[in-house]
């Protein structure tokens, strides 16, 4: 089994947990940041259970940090691998220095992820500890001990994929293990995912906020409002010859709508686009995230990069959106990432296009180079400062645009904007651009 992404893995894992009757009011789902939280979010949603993080940190050998000599967790929990310590000849002074540094980082992350919220109450409740996979098992072992120390009983480990030997070694620390795949040989967790891009702190925060419905507790989410959306649901979008899966969110009083076009290898469940969408929702903008291709079409790499096809799909989806009852009088914008940005620009260049603004995140506008001069909608190009090749392509593209345009560079950011605060800056730039161009005209003051 190869998982499409962490969200797909989470939904499959949740179904297995449901079959084992773990969905009840005494369950608390605990995600291991960062990659385990998108998996845990899907599990918590399907089990109708609260979601929290369980923060642990690996203790790396000083001269080889990727080699774990132990792990630490909240509440002073510490696990040491005595064999590794002996083989690496790590002194007590070196161990103390590493633990002090990692303990400070652990406490920083706890404050960042939870904000003002207290940790979930675990006493006498079933703790389901979720990660995106297990290679060595040191962090999961620490997480189990943290849950035990807080009174959880029983403690369940739930992962989509793991090394068989590591699972065997964890049997003594938990009450139950639920794992979908234990392939042999096992080299790395990421090889069992089509999309294993890193999860950012911002993504963890927004998933925790969405799970708790307390959307104003974290400083990183100060722009999200309190009113629940009038629509927040999975939809089936009519796109001419095919029907595409999507997720539509409409705030109570929308000021505009933004349609997302994801990049190759991603989907409507992209955690990055979902994070940006949540920021837009907080500003009063509705969002539609949808899959540009059907499941069968995605297997054809030629279609994944067929920009005219993807642009046409985006146009058809926009027509479907315009027919929705909540759309009366609203302007529409496009948000495209990577190849999805090329599709957004292609669709915006159509003579009949009614798009009022375009935002490109780490986009490949060069793939729509032949039509850039036809784009009329104000266009914002956002690129990471260290993403040099894509930055150069966006500079060339901006020269071809004849519409209002701006190139915003996020300093120090790479192509996926996974650096701390980078994706939040992208979301803020996109929000301001869309509010400026989609919000109803106020008229003279």
N, C-alpha and C positions, 0 to 999 in steps of 0.2 A: 504494500500500500504506500503510495506517495501522496502526501497531503498538498493541496493547492497552496495553502498558507496557514497561519496560526488560527485564523477564525474557522476555516474548514476543519482543521484538526480538533478544535474545541467543540464544534457541533457533533462531530462523530464520537468524540470521547463522552460527551454528555448523554448521547443515546445509549451508550454502553452502561453508564452509571445509572440511567433510568431503568434499564433492564435488571440491574442489581438492586433496585428499590432503594436507591440512595437519595431520592428526591422527597424530602420532608422538611418540616419546620425546624428541626433540630440540627440541620446541616449548615455549616459555614464554609464557603469556598475561599481558599487562601492561595493567591497567585504569587509565584516567585518572580520578582522584578528582574529584568524588565520583560524578557521574552515570554515568560509564563503568564503574564497578566492578560494579553489578548485571548489566550486559550481559556484561562479561568473565567473571563468575562462571559464567553459563550456558554460555558458550563453553568455558571451562576444563573444566567438568564433562563436556560432550559430547565434547571432544577428549581427555579423560583426561590433561590437562596441568596442570602447576603454575600457580598464580595468584599474581601480585604486583601491587603498584601501581607506577606510574611517575609521580612527582610533579613537576609543572611549575606555574609561576605566570605569569599574564599580567602584563605591565608596562603599566599604563594611563596615558594622558596625564594629567598632574596636574590639569588643570582639567576633564577629561572622562574619568574613570576607565574607563568602559565601552568607550572607544576604545583598542584595543591598539596600542602603539608597539613591542611586542616581547614576549618571553617568556624565562623562565629555567627551568633544570632542575637535577637533582642533578649533582654533579661539576663545578660551575662553568660549566655550559653557559649561554650567553646568545645570544639571537637578537634582532636589532634591525631594525625596519622604517624604513630611512633616509628613505623618502618621507614617512611620517607624522611622523617626528622633525623633518624640515625644514618641512613644512607647519604643524605645531603650534608650531614655534620652541621646542622643548624644549632647555634648556641642559644642559650636562654635569653641573652641580650638581644640577639637578632630576632628571635621569636617575639619578644616583647615589643620591639620597635615596629614590626609588621602588624601585630595585633592592634597597637595604639593607632596606627594610621588607618587601618581598616575599620576600627571601631568608630572613629570620627566620621568616616564616610557613611557607615551604616546609620548613624544617628542623623546625619544630614539628609539621607534619603527618606528616613521615616518621617521627618518633619516636612519634606518636600511632597511626598505622596499623600500623606493623610491631612496635612494642613491642620485645622483646628479640630478635626474629628477624632474621637477616642478610638482605640483599637476595638475590633469586634470582640464581644464576650465569647470565650471558648469553653468555659467551665461546664462540664457535663454535656457538651455538644459534640456532634460528629464533625471533625475537621477534615476537609478534603483538600489536600495540598496538591497544587497543580503546577506543572512546568511544561515547557514545550518539548522536552525530551531529557533523557538521562544518559550521560556518558560514564562519569565516574561515580556519581551519587553523593559526593561529599556535601554539597549544598542542601540537597533534599534531606540527608541525614540530619543536618543541623536544624532544618525547618521542622522536622518531626520532633526533635527534642524541645524546640521552642514551644510548639503546640502542646506537648505533654506538660511542660513546666507551667503552662497557663491553664491546665485542667481539662484539656480536650480529651474526650474518650467516646468512641474509638477514633484513631487516626488513620486516614486512608491516603495513600499516594496514588495519584491519577495522572498519567502521562500518555501522549499519543504513541511515543516510540522510545525504546530504551535498549541498552545493552543487557543481554540476558544475565551475564555474570554480575552486573551491578545490581539488578533487581534481586538476585539471590542473596546478595550481601545485605540488602535492606530489609529482609524478612524479619530480622530480630528487632527492628526499631519501630515498625508500624503494625497495625492490625490487619490491613488488607492492601493489596496492590491491584490497581486496574490499569492495564497497559494494552493498547491495541496491537502493537507490533513489536516483536523482539528479534530483529533480523540478525543473522550471522553470516559472514563476519560483520561487525559493527565498527565503523570508523569515526563517524561524526553525526550529530543530530541533524545538521543542516542538509545532509545529502538526501534526507527523506522528505524535504519540502521543495516545491517548485519555487516558492517565494519565501526566502528566509532572511529578508532584509532586516537590519537591526531595528529594535523597538526603542523609541526615545522616551525620556522622562515625561515630556509633554503628553505623549500618547498614553502612558500609564495614568497620568493625572486625569485625563478626560474620560478614560474608561471607568475609573473609580468614581468620578463625579456622575457619570451616566448611570452607573449601577445603583448609587445611593439616592439619585434624584436631588442631591444637595449640590446645586450647581454654582454656588457663590462662595464656598468655604475656602477655596484655594486661591492664593494671589495670582497664579497663572491663569485663572479662569474668571477674572474680575468683570469681564464684559458679557458674561452669560446671564440672561435674565431668569426670573423665577417662574414665569408663567409657562405651563406645559404646552407643547404644540397641539394644534387641533388635529393634525395628522402626523403620525410618526410610524410608518408601516412599510412592510415589503409590498411591492407592486409588480405587476406584469405589464411591461410596456409594449405597445403595439408599434413595431418598426417595419411596417410594410410586409415583406415576405416572412419575417421572423418575429417571435415574441421574446423579449429580453427581460431578465430579472433586474429589478431596481429597488431602491429604498428612497421613499419620499418623505420629507419632513417639511411641514408647513407651520410656521409660528402663528399665534393667535391673530396678530395684525401684521401680515407680511408687507414689507416695503419693496420686495422684488424677489426673483427666483434665480438660482444659480444651478446650472447643469454641469456635472463633473464628467470629464473624460479621462480615464486612467491610462497609465502607460502600459507597455507590453509586459506580460508576466504578472500583472496585477488584476484587481477586480473591484467591484463596488464596495467590497469590504476592506479595501486598503486602509490600514490604520492611520496613515498620514493624511489621506483625503478625508477620512472620518473626523480626524482632529480639526482640520481646517473647516469642515462643514459645521462642526459644533460651534466654532467661533463665529461663523457667519450667522448661524441660527440665533445666537445670543444678540446679534445686532439687528434682528428682525428680518433676516433674509431666509427664504425657504431654500431647500436644496433637494436635488435629485441626483443620487449616485446610481449608476446602472452599468451593467456589463455590455461592452460594445459588441461582443461576439457571443454566440451560443457555445455551449460546452464542446460540441463537436467541431465547430469552426476554430476554436482556440488551438486545436491540435495541428492546424495547418499554418506553419510559420509564415507563409506568403500572405495569408489574410491578416495576420497580426500586424504586419507592416504595410498593409494596403491602405494608404492614407485616404485616397478618394472614397473607398468603401466605408472606412470609419467615419469620414466627414459626412457622407450621405446618411449613415445611421444616426449620427448626432442630429442632423436636420430633421429626420423622421421622428426621432424621440422628442424633439422640441415641439413639433406639431402636435404630438400626443399630449404633451404637457399643457400646451395652450388651450386644449379642449377641457381641461379639468376645471371644475366649478370654482375653485379657489383662485384661479388665474386671472379673473376679470380685471383688466386695467393694469396688470403688473408687467414690468419690463423683465427681460431675461438676459442673464449673463452666462458665459462659458468659463469654466475653470479646467484647464488641461495640464496634465503632468507628463513629461517625457514625450513619447509618441502621441499621447492623448492631446498634447498642446498643438501638435501639427494638425490633428483631426479638428480641433476647435477652430483653428485659423482657416482651415479648408472650408469648414461649414460657414464660418463668418464671411467668407469671400463670395458666397453664392449671392446672386443678384436679389433673390427673394428672402434672404436671411433677415430676420427681425431681431437679431441679437444686439443688445445695447452696450455691452462691455465684455472684454476678454482678459483673462489672467492666465499666464503661462508660468508653471513652477518647474524649473529645471528642464524647460521644454526643448524640443528639437524642431524649431521653426524652419530649419533648412529643408525638412522633408515636405514642406508646403511652399517652398521658395517660389514656385512658378505663379502662385496666386496671391502672394503677400500684398502686392500693390492694389489688389481689389478689396482688401479688408477695409471696412468703413467704421467698424466699432472701435472705440478707444481701447487700446491694448497695453497691458502692463506685463513686462517680461521680468521675471524674478529668477536670479541665478546665484549660485554659491560662489563666493570669491575665489575659492581654490579649485573650482570646476572649470579649469582653463579652456579646455576644448569647447565645451558647451557655451561658455561665456563668449568666446570668439564667434561662434555660430550665431549667437543672439545679437551680437553687435552688428554682424553682417545683415541679419534679418531686419533689424530696426532701420537700417539704411534703405531697405526696400519698402517699408511701410509708408503709406501716404496719409494714414489716419493719425489722430492724436496717439502718441505712444510715449512710454517711459521704460527705461531699463534700470531696475533696482538690483543692486548687488549686496548680498548678505555677507559681510566680512567673515572670513575664516570658515565658511560653510562649504561642505562637499556636495556632490550631486544629490544625495538623498536627504540633506539637511538634518543629519542625525546628531549634530553637535548640540550641547545644552543651549536651549533658548532659540536655536535657529528656526525650527519649524514654527514656533510661536511668532517669530518676527515675520515669517512668510504669511501666516494667517492674518496678522495685523495689517500687513500691506494689502492683501487681497480684500479684507473687510473694508478698509478705507476706500479702495478703488471702486468696489461694487456699490457701497453706500453712496458715494459721490455720483455715480453714473446711473444707478438703478432706482434710487429713491424718488418718489414723486416730486415734481417741481414745486417749490414753495411759493413761487410767484414773488412779486415785489414785497419788500419788507414794509 
